[in-house]
């Protein structure tokens, strides 16, 4: 048993509570008393949530973060280094948890200089450019939310023993007060109700679901689609809905604090149109609510939904809209199969994606890092920063070789 560990959690993100923020709040709520968290973030919404929970927080602008790398603010970098050093001293920090890749730009250096163990949790995949500029390879330990997120960085030579895949966990959800969606939107008993949840951004693919709904309603009993979430694509989606004359069939309900009550409110299926997805936390929530899931076979989704067992997976591509239509039709027309998938999905979600299991795995990594300390030399640490160069040159060489070979063959 370790004595109390003072844990500095560094989180970068926009001012909202979504995937990585929700996972962080769940982790903090479930940590054992032996870990005392202090959170440093640029997210003011998260600051308010944590303050209400009585968690010590510190807020900064994180101005150095620039994913386009159009400029590199050395002054801001030093300021963040000094702030990190101050927080470490003030709170007697002996472990660091970076809750997204971006703060690795300075936190891996801080951790190395202060000789404090550090892990970085990756909630999404990072391209080659960002894996290099953010210095992900220099992190002492990486935690990826799916194998899909882990694979690229492992392929570049990051040590297997220093990376752990820990799937996100969902706390026990309250389904005792469901929202009667049919009553709320005056949906007739014979109509089928699909539901989806996520930010209204292009990556989530709600435009695809609306297109699929138009096809479903052209030759079958009426289908309704409930979309929970908000974002930059809202106006575009409204225009699409109007152009397809689906005003009475698509219900944009905005952000909701009681998503689980909506999921348990009498819907027939959960459908995702995501173009990419690191894990798919909401798919677990839908399964826990007793819904069969239809989702694309992208990213880490196949680690959450098993095709033909807990749901149906379709392939994104030229015919993806038809794939969605076919999958919905298949399950709607086979209620016995749909219910069997929903029941299996709920059992899998309860056993594989519980918050207790997630927290236990994270705490185990914490304890391993504290026990092992920091043994890597500065030279080895600096050389780790250059690992992505190997992928860059290998990819470029193979691409150029293929171009030359094709030219010769032509």
Beta strands, then each sheet from edge to edge (+ up, - down):
strand 1: 5-11
strand 2: 35-41
strand 3: 56-59
strand 4: 95-98
strand 5: 118-122
strand 6: 141-144
strand 7: 163-165
strand 8: 192-197
strand 9: 223-228
strand 10: 250-254
strand 11: 269-271
strand 12: 293-296
strand 13: 311-314
sheet 1: 3+ 2+ 1+ 4+ 5+ 6+ 7+
sheet 2: 10+ 9+ 8+ 11+ 12+ 13+
end
